Amino acid sequence: MKKTIFLVPILILVLGLMFSAQLMGSSWRGDSGVTGRFIFSDNIFLSATDTQSGGIVQIFPFVSLTRGGNRVRVNFNYGPSALWYPGNTELNDIRHVLDASVRTELIERYFFLDVVAKANQVLINPEVNAGFDGIANSNAFTQTASISVTPTIILPVADGRFATVRFSPGIGAVATASTAGSGNGAQTRVEDQRLSIVSGPMFTTVPWSLSWRRRLFDSDSNQGFGQFSGRVGYIFSPRYRTDLILGYDSGDYTASDGNSRGTRWEWLFRWTPKPSSRFEIGAGQAYYGNLFSFTANHRHKRWAFRSQYRVEIQDATTSILEQQIVPLEDIFGQPIVNPITGENVVAASITTPVLIDDTFLRERLQLSVGYSKGRNSALLDWWTTRRDYNSSDIDTLDNQVRLTYTRRLSNRLSASVFARIWDYSAQQQAGFDYFQDGVDLRVSYRLGSRSSLSARIGHQRRDSEAPQGSFSENRISMDLTFRP
């Protein structure tokens, strides 16, 4: 993929930041610095037979900026990574990670504009021999760049007491490529148009809404998916609510019975025992099969729990547009001070679909459990993603688990353990099934208010259906981080 495609969203966001800065009255907040890292691997190419040891030098400057106001909100996270391979200079590369957004209220209450730009050259390609970060294999990456612009027009009816009309004609562009040479050069324009009418305070007990949505995965071929639905609910009390959704779906995904359109119904029940807890369960039927959804959020002083299950029609471009590359808050809902340097940036982005021009039915279960007390903190993440492709006759199942435990030994010293599991299978594709696990131990020491030093040792291995896809790697690394 040409490097220039990653400059487009960066340039647009910089212009957006310059424009929005004129409208904001609050101050910037953020984090910046540079990390130098030396990595030594005993299997630098993750090979099953030709194991070679070697070192990698990585320079990682980063910047995270946030600025909010009554009419403008900005998030900007950018971290290019320069890698040098001594003895293998042909692999030297610079990879970009960008996750930025600008939301501006251009006309108070009536007109909003959202601009989101993303670029990620460190996504793991599930069909290529790779570890959990892909550093030791230059062919392991899926590269993406995307830009979306969404204006929103809001029209209150009877000053919003009766209803509020929202119209969002969103447009965007997505470019993808693989460093392995497969699926290169895919670029497409996308659209996401939404129209909704939501009831106002006049209907406090029986709220209702009407919504229409048309998502074009590829505007050149008019490939996409459309929905129209009506929703009516009944609020028993502040804790209990139920909703019934009736609608009609049509698109480019064909069900097992040959239908590509049909009616949809879904029943939802919500329980909110307290402001920090919410549980919702749903069941129904669509033309492509049974519908079941589940959402749970619970926060306690020491514990936090988050889970979600959903079934929807997507393709690779919509997955890329919706993917949050850089998490901005932790499981407890608190903002992350330096999000671009967090452990979740790469690990959360390995759920990349196969880069083919095809729609799929996606089933996604996500579970996160966090614990924090005194010097100890722990986080468990589990993702299960099934994708049933429409015309490619591919069915993939992706299971990923990550466990992190950190103990603060003193005001300057901390130790962490990272355990990861990745189980991937692809039906109708021979040689792509594998099971992969890894364990890392890290010790970090804060040298002062502006610098820190850390050492890390780890092991990862893969058991693949294809013999050439199996590998085992031991790695040790040293990091030095400086913040101005």
C-alpha positions in Angstrom: 0.0 0.0 0.0 1.3 3.4 -0.8 2.2 5.5 2.2 0.4 8.5 0.8 -3.1 7.1 1.6 -2.2 7.4 5.3 -1.4 11.1 4.9 -4.9 12.0 3.6 -6.8 11.4 6.9 -4.0 13.0 8.9 -4.1 16.1 6.8 -7.9 16.4 7.0 -7.8 16.0 10.8 -5.0 18.6 11.2 -7.2 21.1 9.2 -10.2 20.2 11.3 -8.2 20.7 14.5 -7.0 24.2 13.3 -10.6 25.1 12.5 -12.1 23.8 15.7 -9.4 25.5 17.8 -10.9 28.8 16.8 -14.3 27.8 18.4 -13.1 26.3 21.7 -12.6 28.1 24.9 -11.2 25.3 27.1 -7.5 24.3 27.2 -5.8 21.3 25.6 -5.1 18.3 27.7 -2.9 15.4 26.6 0.3 13.4 26.7 3.3 13.2 24.4 6.7 11.7 24.3 9.0 9.1 22.7 9.8 5.5 23.5 13.0 3.8 22.4 12.8 0.0 22.4 15.3 -2.8 21.7 13.8 -6.2 21.0 15.8 -9.5 20.7 14.0 -12.6 19.3 15.2 -16.1 18.9 12.9 -16.6 15.9 12.6 -13.2 14.2 10.6 -14.5 11.2 8.4 -16.8 13.2 9.4 -19.8 11.1 8.8 -23.5 11.9 12.0 -24.7 10.3 14.4 -21.9 9.5 14.7 -20.1 12.9 16.9 -17.1 13.0 17.7 -14.9 15.9 18.0 -11.1 15.6 17.3 -7.7 17.1 14.9 -4.9 16.3 15.2 -1.3 17.2 11.9 0.7 17.5 11.5 4.4 18.0 7.9 5.3 18.9 7.0 9.0 19.2 3.4 9.6 20.3 0.9 12.3 21.0 -2.5 12.2 22.6 -4.6 15.4 22.7 -8.1 16.1 24.0 -10.0 19.3 24.0 -13.6 19.8 24.9 -16.0 22.7 25.0 -19.7 23.4 24.8 -19.7 23.2 21.0 -16.5 21.3 20.0 -14.9 18.1 21.1 -11.6 16.8 19.8 -9.6 13.6 20.3 -6.3 13.2 18.6 -4.1 10.1 19.0 -1.1 9.6 16.7 1.9 7.3 17.0 4.2 6.5 14.1 6.6 3.7 14.7 10.0 3.4 13.1 11.6 0.0 13.0 15.2 -0.9 12.2 16.2 -4.6 11.6 20.1 -4.8 11.9 21.3 -7.3 9.4 17.9 -7.2 7.5 17.8 -3.6 6.4 15.3 -4.4 3.6 12.7 -4.8 6.4 13.1 -1.3 7.8 9.8 0.5 7.9 7.7 3.2 9.4 4.1 2.3 10.5 1.4 4.7 11.4 -1.4 4.5 14.0 -4.0 7.3 14.0 -7.3 7.6 15.7 -8.8 11.0 15.8 -12.1 12.8 15.7 -13.7 16.2 15.7 -17.3 17.0 16.7 -18.5 20.5 16.1 -21.8 22.2 16.7 -21.9 24.6 13.8 -25.5 25.8 14.4 -26.6 25.6 18.0 -29.1 22.7 18.5 -29.7 22.3 14.8 -26.5 21.4 12.8 -23.5 19.2 13.9 -20.5 17.9 12.0 -18.5 14.8 12.9 -15.1 14.0 11.2 -13.3 10.8 12.1 -10.0 9.7 10.6 -8.1 6.5 11.2 -5.0 4.9 9.9 -3.5 1.7 11.2 -0.6 -0.3 9.8 -0.2 -2.7 12.7 -3.5 -4.6 12.4 -2.8 -8.4 12.5 -3.8 -10.3 9.4 -5.5 -13.5 10.6 -4.4 -15.4 7.4 -0.7 -14.8 7.8 1.8 -16.4 10.1 2.0 -13.8 12.9 2.3 -13.4 16.7 0.2 -11.1 18.8 2.0 -7.9 17.7 3.5 -9.0 14.4 6.8 -7.2 15.0 8.8 -10.3 14.2 7.1 -10.9 10.8 6.9 -8.0 8.4 4.3 -9.8 6.3 1.8 -10.1 9.2 -0.1 -6.8 8.8 -3.3 -5.6 7.4 -3.0 -1.9 6.6 -6.0 0.4 6.7 -6.9 4.1 6.3 -10.3 5.6 6.6 -12.0 9.0 6.7 -15.7 9.6 7.5 -17.7 12.9 7.5 -21.1 12.9 9.0 -23.3 16.1 9.1 -26.3 15.8 11.4 -29.4 18.0 11.0 -31.7 18.1 14.1 -35.3 19.5 13.8 -37.4 19.6 17.0 -41.1 19.2 16.5 -43.1 21.4 19.0 -39.8 22.5 20.6 -38.9 18.8 20.9 -41.8 18.0 23.3 -43.6 15.9 20.6 -40.6 14.5 18.7 -37.2 15.3 17.3 -36.2 14.6 13.7 -32.5 13.7 13.0 -31.0 13.3 9.5 -27.3 12.2 9.0 -26.1 11.7 5.4 -22.7 10.3 6.3 -20.0 9.7 3.6 -16.5 8.2 3.8 -13.7 6.3 2.2 -11.7 3.2 3.2 -8.4 1.9 1.8 -7.0 -1.5 2.8 -3.9 -3.6 1.9 -1.9 -6.5 3.2 1.9 -6.6 3.6 1.8 -10.2 2.6 0.8 -9.3 -0.9 -2.8 -10.6 -0.8 -5.8 -8.3 -1.1 -3.7 -5.3 -2.0 -5.0 -2.0 -3.2 -8.7 -2.2 -2.2 -10.2 1.3 -2.0 -13.9 2.2 -1.8 -16.3 5.0 -1.0 -18.9 4.3 1.6 -22.1 5.9 2.8 -24.1 5.7 6.0 -27.4 7.6 5.8 -29.7 7.7 8.8 -33.1 9.3 9.4 -34.9 9.0 12.7 -37.9 10.5 14.5 -37.8 10.0 18.3 -40.7 10.9 20.6 -40.3 13.7 23.2 -41.4 14.3 26.8 -45.0 14.1 25.8 -44.7 10.3 25.7 -42.9 9.6 28.9 -44.6 6.3 29.6 -44.9 5.0 26.0 -41.9 6.3 24.0 -41.7 5.6 20.3 -39.4 6.1 17.3 -39.2 5.5 13.6 -35.8 4.9 11.9 -34.4 4.4 8.5 -30.8 3.5 7.6 -29.0 2.7 4.4 -25.4 1.6 4.6 -23.5 1.4 1.3 -20.4 -0.8 1.8 -19.3 0.1 -1.7 -21.0 3.1 -3.4 -19.5 2.3 -6.8 -21.3 -1.2 -6.9 -24.2 -0.1 -4.8 -23.5 -3.0 -2.4 -25.0 -2.5 1.0 -27.7 -3.1 3.5 -30.9 -1.2 4.4 -33.2 -1.2 7.4 -36.5 0.5 8.3 -38.1 0.0 11.7 -40.6 1.3 14.2 -40.1 1.0 17.9 -42.6 1.4 20.8 -41.8 0.9 24.4 -43.4 0.9 27.8 -41.7 2.2 30.9 -42.9 0.4 34.0 -40.7 2.3 36.3 -37.2 3.9 36.3 -35.8 0.4 36.7 -37.8 -1.6 34.1 -38.6 -1.0 30.5 -39.7 -3.1 27.5 -39.6 -2.4 23.8 -41.0 -4.0 20.6 -39.3 -3.4 17.2 -41.0 -4.1 13.9 -39.1 -3.5 10.7 -38.0 -4.5 7.2 -34.4 -5.4 6.1 -32.9 -5.7 2.6 -29.4 -6.0 1.3 -26.7 -8.0 -0.4 -26.6 -10.8 2.2 -28.5 -13.9 1.1 -29.9 -16.2 3.8 -29.8 -20.0 3.6 -33.3 -20.1 2.1 -32.3 -17.7 -0.7 -34.0 -14.6 0.6 -32.1 -11.3 0.7 -34.9 -9.2 2.3 -37.7 -9.7 4.7 -39.5 -8.5 7.8 -37.9 -8.3 11.3 -39.2 -8.2 14.8 -37.4 -8.0 18.1 -38.5 -7.7 21.7 -36.2 -6.0 24.3 -36.3 -5.9 28.1 -34.1 -3.5 30.1 -33.3 -3.6 33.8 -31.5 -0.7 35.4 -31.1 -1.5 39.2 -29.0 1.5 39.8 -27.3 4.3 37.7 -24.0 2.3 37.5 -25.7 -0.9 36.3 -27.8 -1.7 33.2 -28.8 -5.0 31.7 -30.7 -5.5 28.4 -31.8 -8.7 26.7 -33.5 -9.1 23.3 -34.9 -11.9 21.1 -36.5 -11.9 17.7 -36.5 -13.0 14.1 -35.0 -11.6 10.8 -35.0 -12.9 7.3 -31.4 -14.2 7.8 -32.1 -16.1 11.1 -32.9 -15.8 14.7 -32.0 -12.6 16.6 -30.6 -12.6 20.1 -28.9 -9.7 21.8 -27.5 -9.1 25.3 -25.9 -6.0 26.9 -24.6 -5.7 30.4 -22.8 -3.0 32.2 -22.0 -3.0 35.9 -19.6 -0.9 37.9 -18.6 -1.2 41.5 -16.0 0.5 43.6 -13.5 -2.4 43.0 -15.1 -4.4 40.2 -16.4 -3.5 36.7 -18.2 -5.8 34.3 -19.1 -5.3 30.6 -20.6 -7.7 28.1 -22.3 -7.6 24.8 -23.6 -10.0 22.2 -25.0 -8.8 18.8 -25.8 -10.2 15.4 -25.5 -7.9 12.3 -24.7 -7.7 8.6 -21.3 -6.2 7.8 -18.4 -6.3 5.5 -14.7 -5.5 5.9 -15.1 -1.7 5.3 -17.8 -1.3 8.0 -15.7 -3.3 10.5 -12.7 -1.0 9.8 -14.8 2.2 10.1 -16.3 1.1 13.4 -13.2 -0.2 15.0 -11.8 1.9 17.8 -8.1 1.7 17.4 -7.1 3.6 20.5 -9.4 3.0 23.6 -10.1 6.3 25.3 -11.4 5.1 28.7 -10.9 2.1 30.9 -13.5 -0.4 32.0 -14.4 1.7 35.0 -15.4 4.6 32.6 -12.4 6.7 33.6 -10.5 8.5 30.8 -7.1 7.0 30.0 -4.4 9.6 30.5 -2.0 8.3 27.7 -4.2 6.1 25.5 -1.9 5.8 22.5 0.8 4.0 24.7 -1.7 1.5 26.3 -1.5 -2.2 26.0 -4.9 -2.3 24.4 -4.0 -0.4 21.2 -2.6 -3.4 19.3 -4.3 -6.2 21.2 -7.8 -4.7 20.6 -7.1 -4.5 16.8 -6.4 -8.2 16.0 -10.1 -8.8 15.2 -9.6 -7.9 11.6 -11.8 -9.7 9.0 -10.4 -11.3 5.9 -9.9 -8.6 3.2 -12.3 -9.8 0.6 -15.1 -7.9 -1.2 -18.0 -9.7 0.4 -20.7 -9.2 3.0 -21.0 -11.4 6.1 -23.3 -12.1 9.0 -21.3 -11.3 12.1 -22.0 -12.7 15.6 -19.8 -11.0 18.3 -19.6 -11.8 22.0 -17.4 -9.5 24.1 -16.8 -9.8 27.8 -14.6 -7.6 30.0 -14.0 -7.9 33.7 -11.9 -5.4 35.7 -10.6 -5.3 39.3 -8.8 -2.6 41.1 -7.9 -2.4 44.8 -4.9 -0.7 46.4 -1.7 -1.9 44.7 -3.4 -4.6 42.5 -5.3 -4.3 39.3 -6.4 -7.0 36.8 -8.3 -7.1 33.5 -9.8 -10.0 31.6 -11.0 -9.5 28.0 -12.7 -12.2 25.9 -13.9 -11.8 22.3 -15.7 -14.4 20.2 -16.4 -13.5 16.6 -18.1 -15.6 14.0 -18.3 -14.4 10.4 -20.5 -16.3 7.8 -19.5 -14.8 4.4 -22.2 -14.5 1.7 -20.8 -15.5 -1.6 -17.2 -16.6 -0.7 -18.4 -19.7 1.2 -16.2 -18.9 4.1 -17.1 -19.3 7.8 -14.6 -18.1 10.3 -14.6 -18.4 14.1 -12.2 -16.2 16.1 -11.7 -16.6 19.8 -9.4 -14.3 21.7 -8.6 -14.0 25.5 -6.3 -11.5 27.2 -5.5 -11.4 30.9 -3.5 -8.6 32.5 -2.4 -8.4 36.1 -0.4 -5.5 37.6 1.0 -5.0 41.0 2.5 -1.7 42.2 5.5 -2.7 44.3 6.4 0.9 45.3 5.8 4.4 44.1 8.3 3.9 41.3 8.3 0.1 40.7 5.6 -2.1 39.2 5.4 -5.6 37.8 2.9 -7.0 35.3 1.9 -10.3 33.8 0.2 -10.6 30.4 -1.4 -13.9 29.1 -3.0 -14.2 25.7 -4.8 -16.9 23.7 -5.9 -16.8 20.1 -7.9 -19.6 18.5 -8.8 -19.2 14.9 -10.6 -21.5 12.4 -11.8 -21.0 8.9 -14.1 -23.6 7.3 -13.7 -24.3 3.6 -10.1 -23.0 3.8 -7.4 -25.6 4.4 -4.4 -24.6 6.5 -5.8 -21.6 8.3 -6.8 -23.1 11.6 -4.4 -22.5 14.5 -4.2 -22.1 18.3 -1.8 -19.5 19.7 -0.8 -18.5 23.2 1.7 -16.2 24.8 2.9 -15.1 28.2 4.9 -11.9 29.0 6.4 -10.6 32.3 7.3 -6.9 32.6 8.9 -4.8 35.2 8.6 -1.0 35.0 10.6 1.6 36.9 9.8 5.3 36.9 13.1 7.2 36.7 11.5 10.6 37.4 8.5 12.7 36.5 9.3 12.6 32.8 11.0 9.2 32.1 10.5 5.5 32.8 12.4 2.3 32.1 10.9 -1.2 31.6 12.1 -4.7 30.8 10.0 -7.5 29.3 10.5 -11.2 28.7 8.0 -13.3 26.9 7.2 -16.5 25.1 4.6 -17.2 22.4 3.8 -20.3 20.3 1.4 -21.4 17.6 0.0 -24.8 16.7 -1.2 -24.6 13.2 -3.1 -27.0 10.9 -0.5 -26.2 8.3 2.9 -27.4 9.4 4.7 -24.4 8.1 2.4 -22.2 10.1 3.5 -23.4 13.5 6.2 -21.6 15.4 7.7 -20.9 18.9 9.4 -17.6 19.9 11.2 -16.3 22.9 11.7 -12.5 23.2 13.3 -10.0 25.5 12.9 -6.2 25.2 14.0 -3.0 27.0 12.0 0.3 26.8 13.0 3.8 27.7 10.2 6.4 27.6 10.7 10.2 27.9 7.9 12.8 28.2 8.7 16.5 27.8 
